[in-house]
Every structure is written in C-alpha cells, then in structure tokens.
Amino acid sequence: MAVVIDQPVADFQAPATSGQTISLAGLKGKQVVIYFYPKDSTPGCTTEGQGFRDQYSAFQAANTEVFGVSRDSLKAHENFKGKQAFPFELISDKDEAVCQLFDVIKLKKLYGKEYLGVDRSTFLIDAQGVLRQEWRGVKVPGHVDAVLAAAQALHQA
C-alpha cells in the first residue's frame, strides 16, 4: 500500500552509502526528508542534490535527516556522493521496494518511447513516522527551499 498524508509510513530497510542500512524505525525522533530522483550524475539530479547539500545544515537545525533514493547501484551512489560532497546518504533501491512504497514509479516518455521511471518526488515524514507532506512531479528550481520551509515549520509546530 502506498503512503498517505497524515498516516504512518510503513517501516522499510534499504542499503545506503557509507555501508549503512537505513530503516524508518531507526530514525524515530527525527524528521525525515526522502527525495526520489531518476539517475545519479544527470544534470537535474545533480542540481537537486546540490540544493539539499547546500541547505543541509539548515535541515539539521530543524532536526531533519535527508536521504536521496534512486535505483542506481551503491557503487554509482558512492561515486555521485563523493564527487558532489553530499553530507547525506543515498539509498540504493535496485528492487524498487522503497519506490513502490512511495508510489514513485511512473510511465514516462522519452523521444517517443515509453518506459517505467522514477517520478522526481519528495516526502516529509515527522518525528513519529507520519507522512506530513509530499511533492510529486517535482521541478528542481526552488524545490529544496520549499521542502526546507516545510521541515522548519513542522519542527516548530
């Protein structure tokens, strides 16, 4: 079952960079931003990641952890994270379990060909594990600022 606003998000476990396994249950007590992106080292995904990187200390001040998720391998994630100096972990979702939980696999078109791809989306989960806000079909410019404002407002609530 996909996530629903104002409902608890089902726990999941997934491999991430730095040899970590991320689980939602292990993050209780912290707000969590999970952003899904199509592919490492592509222009839009790099720009979005850099936005989260550049605002990372502000997210931390709002008791918020940030995680990027794509279907790329851990090796590709480690390279992307290292090259961009991301201070947050990237989750590898090769089997699409996390993508399916958040319902971000969508039919897309490129040069007239249809394929299933990751819809750029972001989710804000509160410290009790409840989904509080979602952004789907994200356009990168200004997006990180909107997510940060929502995380700060939720933290102060």
C-alpha positions as CSV (number, residue, x, y, z in Angstrom):
1,M,0.0,0.0,0.0
2,A,1.3,3.4,-0.9
3,V,1.9,6.2,1.6
4,V,-1.0,8.6,2.6
5,I,-0.7,12.1,4.0
6,D,-1.2,12.2,7.8
7,Q,-0.8,8.4,8.1
8,P,2.2,6.4,9.5
9,V,4.7,5.3,6.8
10,A,5.4,1.6,6.8
11,D,8.9,0.7,8.1
12,F,11.4,-0.2,5.4
13,Q,15.0,-1.2,5.3
14,A,17.3,-0.4,2.4
15,P,21.1,-0.3,1.7
16,A,22.7,3.1,1.6
17,T,26.1,4.7,1.1
18,S,28.8,4.6,3.8
19,G,27.9,0.9,4.4
20,Q,24.7,1.8,6.2
21,T,21.3,0.2,6.2
22,I,18.6,2.8,6.6
23,S,15.3,1.9,8.3
24,L,12.5,4.3,9.1
25,A,12.1,2.8,12.5
26,G,15.7,3.6,13.3
27,L,15.0,7.3,12.5
28,K,12.2,7.8,15.1
29,G,12.6,11.1,16.9
30,K,13.9,12.8,13.8
31,Q,12.0,14.3,10.9
32,V,13.0,12.7,7.6
33,V,13.1,14.1,4.1
34,I,13.3,11.4,1.4
35,Y,13.7,12.6,-2.1
36,F,13.5,10.3,-5.1
37,Y,15.4,11.1,-8.3
38,P,15.8,9.3,-11.6
39,K,19.5,8.8,-12.0
40,D,22.9,9.7,-10.5
41,S,25.1,12.2,-12.1
42,T,22.5,13.6,-14.5
43,P,22.0,17.4,-14.7
44,G,18.7,17.8,-12.9
45,C,19.6,15.2,-10.2
46,T,22.9,16.8,-9.6
47,T,21.4,20.2,-9.2
48,E,18.7,18.9,-6.8
49,G,21.3,17.0,-4.7
50,Q,23.5,20.1,-4.6
51,G,20.5,22.1,-3.3
52,F,20.0,19.6,-0.4
53,R,23.8,19.7,0.2
54,D,23.9,23.5,0.4
55,Q,20.9,23.6,2.8
56,Y,22.0,20.6,4.8
57,S,22.9,22.5,8.0
58,A,19.5,24.2,8.0
59,F,17.8,20.8,7.7
60,Q,19.9,19.5,10.6
61,A,19.0,22.6,12.7
62,A,15.3,21.6,12.1
63,N,16.0,18.0,13.4
64,T,15.6,16.7,9.9
65,E,17.6,13.9,8.1
66,V,17.8,14.0,4.3
67,F,18.1,10.9,2.1
68,G,18.2,10.6,-1.7
69,V,16.8,7.5,-3.3
70,S,17.2,6.1,-6.8
71,R,17.5,2.7,-8.5
72,D,21.3,3.2,-9.0
73,S,23.8,0.8,-7.5
74,L,25.6,1.5,-4.3
75,K,28.8,1.9,-6.3
76,A,27.2,4.6,-8.5
77,H,25.8,6.3,-5.4
78,E,29.2,6.3,-3.7
79,N,30.8,7.9,-6.7
80,F,28.0,10.5,-7.0
81,K,28.0,11.3,-3.3
82,G,31.8,11.6,-3.3
83,K,32.0,13.8,-6.4
84,Q,29.3,16.2,-5.1
85,A,30.4,16.1,-1.4
86,F,26.9,15.2,-0.3
87,P,26.8,15.1,3.6
88,F,23.7,12.9,3.5
89,E,23.3,9.2,2.5
90,L,22.0,7.9,-0.8
91,I,19.7,4.8,-0.7
92,S,20.0,2.2,-3.4
93,D,16.6,0.8,-4.3
94,K,17.5,-1.7,-7.1
95,D,14.5,-3.9,-6.3
96,E,12.2,-0.8,-6.2
97,A,10.7,-1.8,-2.8
98,V,11.0,1.8,-1.4
99,C,9.9,3.3,-4.8
100,Q,6.8,1.1,-4.7
101,L,6.0,2.0,-1.0
102,F,6.0,5.7,-2.0
103,D,4.4,5.0,-5.5
104,V,7.0,6.9,-7.5
105,I,7.4,4.5,-10.5
106,K,5.5,6.1,-13.3
107,L,5.1,5.6,-17.1
108,K,7.4,8.2,-18.8
109,K,8.1,9.1,-22.4
110,L,11.5,10.0,-23.9
111,Y,11.9,10.5,-27.6
112,G,8.5,8.8,-28.2
113,K,9.4,5.7,-26.3
114,E,7.5,4.8,-23.1
115,Y,9.3,3.3,-20.1
116,L,8.8,3.0,-16.3
117,G,10.9,5.5,-14.5
118,V,11.2,7.3,-11.1
119,D,9.0,10.3,-10.8
120,R,11.0,13.1,-9.1
121,S,9.2,13.3,-5.7
122,T,10.0,14.3,-2.1
123,F,8.3,13.3,1.1
124,L,8.5,14.9,4.6
125,I,7.9,12.5,7.5
126,D,7.5,13.8,11.1
127,A,9.5,12.5,14.1
128,Q,6.7,9.9,14.8
129,G,7.0,8.4,11.4
130,V,3.8,10.1,9.9
131,L,3.9,11.4,6.4
132,R,3.2,15.2,6.6
133,Q,3.8,16.5,3.2
134,E,4.6,15.2,-0.3
135,W,5.8,16.8,-3.5
136,R,5.3,14.8,-6.8
137,G,6.4,15.6,-10.3
138,V,9.0,18.0,-8.8
139,K,10.6,20.7,-10.8
140,V,14.1,21.3,-9.4
141,P,14.3,25.2,-9.2
142,G,13.1,26.4,-5.8
143,H,12.1,22.9,-4.7
144,V,14.7,22.5,-1.9
145,D,13.7,25.9,-0.4
146,A,10.1,24.8,-0.3
147,V,11.0,21.5,1.4
148,L,13.2,23.3,3.9
149,A,10.5,25.8,4.8
150,A,8.1,22.9,5.4
151,A,10.6,21.0,7.5
152,Q,11.3,24.1,9.6
153,A,7.6,24.8,10.1
154,L,6.9,21.2,11.1
155,H,9.9,21.3,13.6
156,Q,8.5,24.4,15.2
157,A,4.9,23.1,15.4
